[in-house]
Amino acid sequence: MSEIQLENLSYFHGKDTPYQIQALKNIHLTIPGGKITGLIGHTGSGKSTLVQMLNGLLRPDEGRVLLNGEDIWEKPKNIRSVRFRVGLVMQYPEYQLFEETVAKDIAFGPKNMGLGEEEIRDRVAEAARFAGLESELLEKSPFDLSGGQKRRAAIAGIIAMRPEILVLDEPAAGLDPRGRESIFENIVQYHRESNSTVVIVSHSMEDMARYCDHLVVMNEGEVLMQGDPNTVFSCADRLEEIGLDIPQITKTMLLLKSRGVETEGSIYTVEQALDAMLKLLKN
């Protein structure tokens, strides 16, 4: 199980120009291996900049990015191999589709890895399954797919490289509730079957609460807090102070608590709320 450590990481947009802005400030962070880590923060908090550091799309101005203890920039000529090991699905990745067919688009990464045709075919089929793409779509043009199907095709293209770490920047942005749930369930299934490390950026607190094992809260280019969902969402007042929402069910349970309905522990999913209410009714 691969992990990433960020040591004293800083990055400036427009460095050494009159428009210089510090996007990341002295980040110290470990993304634990074998878990789903959620990265949350308001717009401009540095989330997207940070994830582009994880596979070397951006190089830190200060500090180091360690993949399993090794600095990914120690040998800059080898950074391409890091991008096979840490797969990044950018926000709105469907705009990056370009091949004649969905299958060819998914195969693009494995071909660049120098794999044989049989291995590539196996990986395309496997990645399509993980991404929830029906086999009959593989020979279609990616431009004939729906928005949700394009998103799945782009995710499959990264999964086909079998990265040790899968990073997804807003993978369900713009999708309806059913599409969001389906995308995230496919990601969780991939995580369970591959035992890989997954990093998800999302504005949805409900998604983060439901699917992540570990949360990192960003604010103004810094790590404000981190921990399991129970730890992070127990700091509801602090999250709201920096302009972040909390899960609606958490708000509801806090309101009930203020009116004398006491439940055990922090509640941040509907399933937890249901269990808590059933216990109260039983008692």
SERO-4910 file (N, C-alpha, C, O; in steps of 0.05 Angstrom, whole numbers):
BEGIN
 pado doro    nc1    nc2    nc3   cac1   cac2   cac3    cc1    cc2    cc3    oc1    oc2    oc3
  Met    A     17    -24      0      0      0      0     18     25      0     33     29     19
  Ser    A     15     41    -21     32     64    -24     21     88     -9     -3     92     -7
  Glu    A     39    105      1     31    129     14     48    152      4     70    149     -6
  Ile    A     38    176      7     52    201     -1     55    218     24     37    222     40
  Gln    A     80    229     26     85    248     48     93    275     35    109    276     16
  Leu    A     82    296     45     90    323     37    105    336     60     95    338     82
  Glu    A    129    345     54    146    357     75    152    386     69    165    393     49
  Asn    A    142    404     86    148    433     84    142    443     56    158    458     45
  Leu    A    120    436     45    114    441     17    102    469     13     82    476     26
  Ser    A    114    484     -5    103    511    -12    103    514    -42    120    502    -56
  Tyr    A     84    530    -52     82    534    -81     71    562    -86     52    571    -72
  Phe    A     82    576   -106     73    603   -113     63    603   -142     77    593   -160
  His    A     39    614   -146     31    620   -174     44    647   -182     44    666   -166
  Gly    A     54    647   -206     67    672   -216     91    680   -200     95    704   -195
  Lys    A    107    660   -193    130    666   -176    149    686   -189    154    685   -213
  Asp    A    159    704   -173    179    725   -181    167    744   -202    181    755   -218
  Thr    A    140    747   -201    127    767   -217    111    786   -199    107    779   -175
  Pro    A    101    808   -209     85    826   -192     59    813   -183     45    822   -165
  Tyr    A     51    790   -196     26    777   -190     29    752   -173     11    736   -172
  Gln    A     52    750   -160     58    726   -145     37    722   -122     31    740   -107
  Ile    A     27    697   -121      8    689   -100     18    663    -88     24    644   -103
  Gln    A     19    661    -62     27    635    -49      2    618    -47    -16    623    -32
  Ala    A      2    596    -62    -20    577    -63    -19    556    -41    -40    548    -30
  Leu    A      5    548    -34      9    528    -12     31    538      7     51    549     -2
  Lys    A     26    535     33     43    546     53     53    524     73     38    516     90
  Asn    A     77    516     69     90    498     89     73    474     96     67    470    120
  Ile    A     64    460     76     47    437     80     62    413     91     82    405     80
  His    A     53    402    114     64    377    124     40    358    126     20    363    140
  Leu    A     41    337    110     18    319    108     26    291     99     43    288     82
  Thr    A     13    271    111     16    244    102    -11    234     92    -31    234    106
  Ile    A    -11    224     67    -35    211     56    -31    181     61    -14    169     47
  Pro    A    -47    170     79    -42    142     87    -47    122     66    -66    125     50
  Gly    A    -31    101     65    -34     80     45    -58     63     50    -65     58     73
  Gly    A    -71     54     29    -94     36     31   -120     48     41   -138     33     46
  Lys    A   -121     74     42   -146     87     52   -157    106     30   -143    113     11
  Ile    A   -182    115     34   -193    136     17   -191    162     33   -204    165     53
  Thr    A   -175    180     23   -172    206     36   -187    227     21   -185    229     -4
  Gly    A   -203    242     35   -218    264     23   -205    291     29   -197    296     51
  Leu    A   -203    307      8   -190    333     10   -212    354      7   -224    356    -15
  Ile    A   -217    370     28   -239    389     27   -229    417     34   -209    420     47
  Gly    A   -243    436     23   -236    464     28   -252    482      9   -261    472    -12
  His    A   -255    507     15   -269    525     -2   -253    531    -27   -229    525    -29
  Thr    A   -266    543    -47   -252    551    -72   -228    569    -66   -231    589    -52
  Gly    A   -205    562    -77   -181    578    -72   -165    569    -48   -145    582    -41
  Ser    A   -173    547    -35   -159    538    -11   -133    523    -17   -117    518      0
  Gly    A   -129    516    -43   -105    502    -51   -108    473    -57    -88    459    -62
  Lys    A   -132    463    -58   -136    434    -62   -126    424    -89   -110    405    -90
  Ser    A   -135    438   -110   -127    429   -137    -97    432   -142    -85    415   -155
  Thr    A    -85    453   -131    -56    457   -133    -42    434   -119    -23    423   -129
  Leu    A    -52    427    -95    -38    406    -80    -39    379    -95    -19    365    -96
  Val    A    -62    372   -106    -64    345   -119    -46    344   -144    -37    323   -152
  Gln    A    -41    367   -157    -24    367   -180      6    364   -172     23    359   -189
  Met    A     11    367   -146     38    362   -136     43    332   -132     66    323   -134
  Leu    A     21    317   -128     24    289   -120     36    271   -142     50    252   -135
  Asn    A     32    278   -167     44    262   -189     63    279   -206     71    270   -228
  Gly    A     71    302   -196     92    317   -210     82    335   -233     99    345   -248
  Leu    A     56    340   -235     47    359   -255     57    387   -248     63    403   -266
  Leu    A     58    393   -222     70    417   -213     93    409   -194     92    389   -180
  Arg    A    114    426   -195    138    421   -178    138    441   -155    135    465   -160
  Pro    A    141    432   -131    141    451   -108    164    471   -110    186    465   -119
  Asp    A    158    496   -101    180    516    -99    197    511    -74    220    517    -74
  Glu    A    184    499    -54    199    492    -30    188    465    -20    164    459    -24
  Gly    A    205    449     -7    195    424      5    197    401    -14    207    403    -36
  Arg    A    187    378     -4    190    353    -19    164    337    -20    147    339     -2
  Val    A    160    322    -42    138    303    -44    151    275    -44    167    268    -62
  Leu    A    144    259    -24    156    232    -21    135    211    -28    114    210    -16
  Leu    A    142    194    -47    126    171    -53    139    146    -42    160    138    -51
  Asn    A    127    134    -22    139    112     -7    167    118      2    185    102      0
  Gly    A    170    143     12    196    151     24    216    163      4    237    171     13
  Glu    A    210    163    -22    229    173    -42    219    199    -54    196    201    -62
  Asp    A    237    218    -56    231    244    -67    225    241    -97    243    232   -112
  Ile    A    201    248   -106    194    243   -134    210    261   -153    211    256   -177
  Trp    A    222    283   -142    237    301   -159    267    297   -156    283    314   -165
  Glu    A    275    276   -142    304    271   -139    317    266   -167    339    274   -172
  Lys    A    302    252   -184    311    248   -212    290    259   -231    272    244   -239
  Pro    A    291    284   -238    270    296   -254    264    282   -280    242    282   -290
  Lys    A    285    269   -292    280    255   -317    262    231   -314    251    221   -334
  Asn    A    258    221   -289    241    198   -284    213    206   -276    197    189   -267
  Ile    A    206    232   -277    180    240   -267    157    227   -283    135    224   -272
  Arg    A    162    220   -308    141    207   -324    132    181   -311    108    174   -312
  Ser    A    151    166   -300    144    140   -287    127    145   -262    111    128   -255
  Val    A    131    167   -249    115    174   -225     86    177   -233     68    170   -218
  Arg    A     81    188   -257     54    193   -266     39    168   -273     14    168   -274
  Phe    A     54    146   -278     41    120   -281     33    109   -254     14     94   -251
  Arg    A     49    115   -234     45    104   -207     24    120   -191      9    109   -174
  Val    A     22    146   -197      2    163   -184    -15    174   -206     -8    193   -220
  Gly    A    -39    163   -209    -57    170   -231    -75    193   -223    -89    191   -202
  Leu    A    -75    214   -238    -91    238   -231   -114    242   -252   -109    245   -276
  Val    A   -138    242   -242   -162    248   -258   -169    277   -253   -178    283   -231
  Met    A   -165    294   -272   -169    323   -269   -199    329   -267   -216    313   -275
  Gln    A   -205    353   -257   -233    362   -257   -243    365   -285   -229    375   -303
  Tyr    A   -268    356   -290   -280    354   -316   -262    340   -336   -255    352   -357
  Pro    A   -254    315   -330   -235    301   -348   -247    294   -375   -232    287   -393
  Glu    A   -273    295   -378   -285    288   -404   -276    307   -426   -278    299   -449
  Tyr    A   -266    330   -419   -256    349   -439   -229    340   -450   -218    352   -469
  Gln    A   -217    320   -437   -191    310   -446   -192    286   -464   -172    276   -473
  Leu    A   -216    276   -469   -220    253   -487   -214    262   -516   -222    284   -524
  Phe    A   -200    244   -531   -192    253   -558   -191    231   -578   -189    236   -602
  Glu    A   -191    205   -570   -187    183   -589   -213    177   -605   -234    188   -599
  Glu    A   -210    160   -625   -232    153   -642   -254    137   -627   -277    141   -632
  Thr    A   -245    119   -609   -264    103   -594   -258    104   -564   -236    112   -556
  Val    A   -277     97   -549   -273     96   -520   -251     77   -512   -234     83   -495
  Ala    A   -251     53   -525   -230     33   -519   -202     44   -525   -184     40   -509
  Lys    A   -199     59   -547   -172     70   -553   -164     92   -533   -141     95   -526
  Asp    A   -184    106   -524   -178    127   -504   -169    114   -478   -149    124   -466
  Ile    A   -183     93   -469   -175     80   -444   -147     67   -448   -132     65   -428
  Ala    A   -141     58   -472   -116     44   -478    -92     63   -480    -69     53   -481
  Phe    A    -97     89   -481    -75    108   -487    -53    106   -466    -29    105   -473
  Gly    A    -60    106   -440    -40    104   -419    -25     79   -420      0     79   -420
  Pro    A    -38     55   -420    -23     30   -421     -5     28   -445     17     16   -443
  Lys    A    -13     39   -468      5     39   -492     30     55   -486     52     47   -493
  Asn    A     27     78   -473     51     94   -467     69     81   -446     92     88   -443
  Met    A     58     61   -432     74     46   -413     90     24   -427    106     11   -415
  Gly    A     84     20   -453     99      0   -468     88    -28   -465    103    -47   -469
  Leu    A     63    -31   -457     52    -58   -453     44    -71   -479     40    -57   -500
  Gly    A     42    -98   -479     34   -113   -503      4   -110   -508    -11   -103   -490
  Glu    A     -4   -118   -532    -32   -115   -540    -51   -131   -523    -72   -121   -516
  Glu    A    -44   -155   -516    -62   -172   -500    -65   -160   -472    -87   -159   -461
  Glu    A    -43   -151   -460    -44   -138   -434    -61   -113   -435    -77   -107   -416
  Ile    A    -59    -98   -456    -75    -73   -459   -104    -80   -461   -120    -67   -448
  Arg    A   -111   -100   -477   -140   -108   -479   -151   -116   -452   -173   -108   -445
  Asp    A   -135   -131   -437   -145   -140   -410   -149   -115   -392   -168   -114   -377
  Arg    A   -130    -97   -393   -132    -73   -376   -156    -55   -384   -169    -44   -366
  Val    A   -161    -53   -409   -183    -36   -419   -210    -48   -408   -227    -34   -398
  Ala    A   -213    -75   -411   -237    -88   -401   -240    -85   -371   -262    -79   -361
  Glu    A   -218    -89   -357   -219    -87   -328   -226    -58   -319   -242    -55   -301
  Ala    A   -213    -39   -331   -217    -11   -324   -246     -2   -330   -258     13   -315
  Ala    A   -256    -11   -352   -284     -5   -359   -303    -16   -339   -323     -3   -331
  Arg    A   -298    -40   -329   -315    -52   -309   -314    -36   -283   -334    -30   -271
  Phe    A   -290    -29   -274   -287    -13   -250   -301     14   -252   -313     24   -233
  Ala    A   -300     26   -276   -312     52   -280   -342     51   -285   -355     72   -287
  Gly    A   -353     27   -288   -381     24   -293   -389     29   -322   -412     38   -327
  Leu    A   -371     25   -341   -377     28   -369   -386      2   -382   -372    -18   -380
  Glu    A   -409      2   -395   -418    -22   -408   -400    -28   -432   -390    -10   -446
  Ser    A   -396    -54   -437   -377    -63   -458   -385    -53   -486   -368    -48   -503
  Glu    A   -411    -50   -490   -420    -41   -517   -413    -12   -523   -414     -3   -546
  Leu    A   -404      3   -502   -397     31   -506   -368     34   -516   -360     55   -525
  Leu    A   -352     12   -513   -323     15   -518   -316     21   -547   -296     33   -552
  Glu    A   -333     13   -566   -327     18   -594   -341     43   -604   -339     50   -628
  Lys    A   -354     58   -586   -366     83   -594   -346    106   -592   -325    103   -579
  Ser    A   -352    127   -606   -336    151   -603   -341    163   -575   -364    164   -567
  Pro    A   -320    172   -561   -325    184   -535   -343    209   -536   -355    217   -516
  Phe    A   -344    221   -560   -360    245   -563   -390    239   -566   -406    257   -566
  Asp    A   -396    213   -569   -424    205   -571   -436    197   -544   -459    190   -542
  Leu    A   -419    198   -523   -428    190   -496   -442    213   -481   -438    236   -488
  Ser    A   -457    205   -461   -469    225   -444   -447    237   -426   -425    226   -425
  Gly    A   -454    258   -411   -434    270   -394   -423    251   -373   -399    250   -367
  Gly    A   -442    236   -360   -433    216   -340   -416    194   -352   -397    185   -339
  Gln    A   -423    185   -376   -407    164   -389   -379    174   -397   -360    159   -395
  Lys    A   -378    199   -406   -351    211   -412   -334    211   -386   -310    205   -387
  Arg    A   -347    219   -364   -332    220   -339   -321    192   -332   -298    189   -323
  Arg    A   -337    172   -336   -329    144   -330   -306    135   -349   -287    122   -341
  Ala    A   -308    144   -374   -287    136   -393   -260    149   -385   -239    136   -387
  Ala    A   -261    174   -376   -236    187   -368   -225    174   -343   -200    171   -341
  Ile    A   -242    167   -324   -232    153   -300   -220    126   -308   -200    118   -297
  Ala    A   -234    112   -326   -224     85   -335   -196     88   -347   -179     70   -344
  Gly    A   -191    110   -362   -165    114   -375   -142    115   -355   -120    107   -361
  Ile    A   -148    126   -331   -128    127   -310   -125    100   -296   -103     90   -291
  Ile    A   -148     88   -290   -148     62   -276   -134     41   -292   -121     23   -281
  Ala    A   -135     43   -319   -122     23   -336    -92     22   -333    -79      2   -339
  Met    A    -80     43   -322    -52     43   -316    -45     30   -290    -22     27   -282
  Arg    A    -67     22   -275    -64      9   -249    -46     24   -231    -26     14   -221
  Pro    A    -52     49   -226    -35     66   -209    -36     56   -180    -56     45   -170
  Glu    A    -14     60   -166    -13     53   -138    -31     72   -122    -43     65   -101
  Ile    A    -32     97   -131    -49    117   -118    -66    130   -140    -57    139   -160
  Leu    A    -92    131   -135   -112    143   -153   -122    169   -141   -132    169   -119
  Val    A   -118    191   -156   -125    218   -146   -147    228   -164   -144    229   -189
  Leu    A   -170    237   -153   -192    246   -168   -201    274   -159   -208    277   -135
  Asp    A   -200    294   -177   -208    321   -170   -237    325   -179   -242    328   -202
  Glu    A   -255    327   -159   -283    330   -164   -294    310   -184   -304    318   -205
  Pro    A   -292    284   -179   -300    264   -199   -330    264   -206   -337    254   -227
  Ala    A   -347    275   -188   -375    274   -193   -387    302   -198   -411    306   -196
  Ala    A   -370    322   -203   -380    349   -207   -399    351   -231   -394    340   -252
  Gly    A   -422    364   -226   -441    368   -247   -460    345   -253   -478    347   -270
  Leu    A   -457    323   -239   -474    300   -243   -498    301   -225   -497    313   -203
  Asp    A   -520    288   -233   -544    287   -216   -539    268   -193   -519    253   -193
  Pro    A   -556    268   -172   -551    252   -148   -547    222   -154   -529    210   -142
  Arg    A   -562    211   -173   -558    183   -179   -531    178   -193   -517    159   -187
  Gly    A   -523    197   -210   -497    194   -223   -474    197   -204   -454    183   -205
  Arg    A   -477    216   -185   -457    219   -164   -453    194   -148   -431    184   -144
  Glu    A   -475    183   -139   -474    159   -122   -461    136   -138   -445    121   -126
  Ser    A   -469    133   -163   -458    111   -179   -428    114   -183   -413     94   -180
  Ile    A   -419    138   -189   -390    143   -193   -374    136   -167   -354    122   -168
  Phe    A   -384    146   -145   -370    141   -119   -370    111   -112   -351    101   -101
  Glu    A   -392     98   -117   -393     69   -110   -373     54   -127   -361     34   -118
  Asn    A   -370     62   -153   -350     49   -170   -322     54   -159   -305     36   -160
  Ile    A   -317     78   -150   -290     85   -139   -285     68   -114   -262     58   -111
  Val    A   -305     65    -97   -301     49    -72   -296     20    -79   -280      7    -67
  Gln    A   -311     10    -99   -307    -18   -108   -278    -22   -118   -265    -42   -112
  Tyr    A   -269     -3   -134   -241     -4   -144   -221     -5   -121   -203    -20   -121
  His    A   -226     13   -102   -208     14    -79   -207    -12    -64   -186    -22    -56
  Arg    A   -230    -24    -60   -231    -49    -45   -218    -72    -60   -203    -88    -48
  Glu    A   -223    -74    -85   -212    -96   -101   -182    -93   -107   -167   -113   -108
  Ser    A   -173    -68   -110   -145    -64   -117   -127    -59    -93   -103    -59    -95
  Asn    A   -140    -53    -70   -125    -46    -46   -107    -22    -50    -86    -19    -37
  Ser    A   -116     -4    -67   -100     20    -74   -106     43    -55   -126     42    -40
  Thr    A    -89     63    -56    -94     88    -41   -109    107    -59   -103    109    -83
  Val    A   -130    120    -48   -147    137    -64   -148    165    -51   -151    166    -26
  Val    A   -146    186    -67   -150    213    -57   -172    226    -73   -172    225    -98
  Ile    A   -192    237    -59   -215    250    -73   -217    279    -64   -218    284    -40
  Val    A   -219    297    -83   -226    325    -78   -255    329    -83   -265    321   -104
  Ser    A   -270    340    -64   -298    345    -69   -308    368    -51   -298    372    -29
  His    A   -328    382    -61   -341    403    -45   -365    391    -29   -376    405    -12
  Ser    A   -372    367    -35   -395    355    -22   -388    342      4   -373    322      5
  Met    A   -397    354     26   -391    342     52   -405    315     56   -394    298     69
  Glu    A   -428    312     43   -442    287     45   -426    264     33   -424    242     44
  Asp    A   -414    270      9   -397    250     -4   -373    243     13   -366    220     16
  Met    A   -360    264     24   -336    260     40   -342    243     65   -327    226     72
  Ala    A   -365    249     77   -373    235    101   -379    206     96   -372    188    111
  Arg    A   -391    201     73   -400    174     67   -379    156     57   -379    132     62
  Tyr    A   -360    166     41   -341    149     27   -312    149     36   -297    131     29
  Cys    A   -305    169     53   -276    171     60   -270    160     87   -286    161    106
  Asp    A   -245    150     89   -235    140    115   -221    162    130   -220    162    155
  His    A   -209    181    115   -191    201    126   -197    228    112   -201    228     88
  Leu    A   -198    250    127   -205    276    115   -182    296    121   -170    296    142
  Val    A   -177    312    101   -158    334    104   -172    360     97   -183    362     75
  Val    A   -173    379    115   -186    405    111   -166    426    104   -147    431    120
  Met    A   -169    439     81   -151    460     72   -164    487     76   -188    490     73
  Asn    A   -147    507     83   -157    534     85   -134    554     79   -114    553     93
  Glu    A   -138    570     59   -118    590     51    -90    579     48    -71    590     57
  Gly    A    -89    556     34    -64    544     27    -50    528     49    -27    520     46
  Glu    A    -64    524     71    -53    509     94    -72    486    101    -96    486     95
  Val    A    -60    466    115    -77    444    126    -88    454    153    -73    458    172
  Leu    A   -114    457    154   -127    467    179   -131    445    199   -125    448    223
  Met    A   -140    422    190   -144    399    207   -145    374    190   -149    375    166
  Gln    A   -142    351    204   -145    325    190   -152    304    211   -148    308    235
  Gly    A   -162    282    200   -170    260    218   -192    244    205   -199    249    182
  Asp    A   -204    225    220   -226    210    209   -251    228    208   -251    249    221
  Pro    A   -272    221    193   -296    238    191   -308    245    218   -317    268    221
  Asn    A   -307    227    236   -319    232    263   -304    256    276   -316    273    287
  Thr    A   -277    255    274   -261    276    286   -265    303    273   -269    324    286
  Val    A   -266    303    246   -268    328    231   -296    341    234   -298    365    239
  Phe    A   -316    325    230   -343    336    231   -353    342    259   -374    355    263
  Ser    A   -338    333    279   -345    341    307   -337    371    311   -345    383    331
  Cys    A   -321    382    293   -312    410    294   -330    427    275   -320    443    260
  Ala    A   -356    422    277   -374    436    258   -372    466    259   -372    479    238
  Asp    A   -370    477    283   -368    507    285   -344    518    271   -345    538    257
  Arg    A   -321    504    274   -296    513    261   -298    511    231   -289    529    217
  Leu    A   -310    490    221   -314    487    192   -331    509    181   -325    521    160
  Glu    A   -353    516    195   -370    537    185   -357    564    187   -363    582    171
  Glu    A   -339    568    206   -325    593    208   -308    599    184   -305    623    176
  Ile    A   -297    579    171   -280    583    147   -296    580    121   -285    579     99
  Gly    A   -322    579    124   -339    580    100   -346    553     88   -356    551     66
  Leu    A   -341    531    103   -347    504     94   -374    496    106   -381    503    128
  Asp    A   -388    480     90   -413    469    100   -407    443    115   -385    433    114
  Ile    A   -427    433    128   -425    407    140   -449    391    130   -468    402    120
  Pro    A   -448    364    132   -470    348    121   -497    357    133   -499    363    156
  Gln    A   -517    357    116   -544    365    124   -554    349    148   -567    359    166
  Ile    A   -548    323    148   -557    306    170   -544    314    196   -556    312    217
  Thr    A   -518    323    194   -504    333    218   -518    357    229   -522    360    253
  Lys    A   -526    376    211   -540    400    220   -566    392    233   -574    404    254
  Thr    A   -580    373    222   -606    365    233   -603    353    261   -618    359    279
  Met    A   -582    336    264   -578    323    290   -569    343    311   -575    341    334
  Leu    A   -553    363    303   -545    384    321   -569    401    330   -570    409    353
  Leu    A   -587    406    312   -612    420    319   -628    404    339   -638    416    358
  Leu    A   -631    378    334   -646    361    353   -632    361    380   -646    362    401
  Lys    A   -605    361    380   -591    361    405   -596    386    421   -598    386    445
  Ser    A   -597    409    406   -602    435    419   -630    436    431   -636    452    449
  Arg    A   -647    418    423   -675    417    433   -679    393    452   -702    385    458
  Gly    A   -657    382    461   -658    362    482   -658    333    473   -661    315    490
  Val    A   -654    328    447   -653    300    438   -624    292    437   -609    300    419
  Glu    A   -615    277    457   -587    269    460   -581    243    445   -596    223    449
  Thr    A   -560    243    428   -551    219    415   -521    215    421   -507    234    428
  Glu    A   -512    191    417   -484    184    423   -466    192    399   -472    185    376
  Gly    A   -443    205    405   -423    211    385   -431    230    363   -454    241    364
  Ser    A   -414    234    344   -419    252    321   -434    236    300   -429    212    296
  Ile    A   -453    249    287   -468    236    266   -464    252    240   -469    277    240
  Tyr    A   -456    239    219   -450    253    194   -460    238    170   -455    246    147
  Thr    A   -474    216    174   -487    202    151   -516    195    159   -523    193    183
  Val    A   -533    191    139   -561    185    144   -563    158    158   -580    154    176
  Glu    A   -545    139    151   -546    113    164   -540    115    194   -553    101    210
  Gln    A   -521    131    201   -515    135    230   -539    148    244   -546    140    267
  Ala    A   -552    167    231   -575    181    243   -598    161    247   -611    161    268
  Leu    A   -602    144    228   -623    124    230   -618    105    254   -636    100    269
  Asp    A   -594     95    256   -587     78    278   -591     92    305   -602     80    324
  Ala    A   -582    117    306   -585    132    332   -614    136    339   -621    133    362
  Met    A   -631    143    319   -659    148    325   -674    122    333   -691    122    350
  Leu    A   -666    100    320   -678     75    327   -671     66    356   -688     56    370
  Lys    A   -646     72    364   -638     66    391   -654     83    411   -663     73    432
  Leu    A   -659    109    404   -674    126    422   -703    116    424   -714    116    446
  Leu    A   -714    109    402   -742     99    402   -744     73    418   -764     69    432
  Lys    A   -724     56    415   -724     30    429   -723     34    459   -736     20    475
  Asn    A   -707     54    467   -704     60    496   -728     74    508   -728     80    532
***
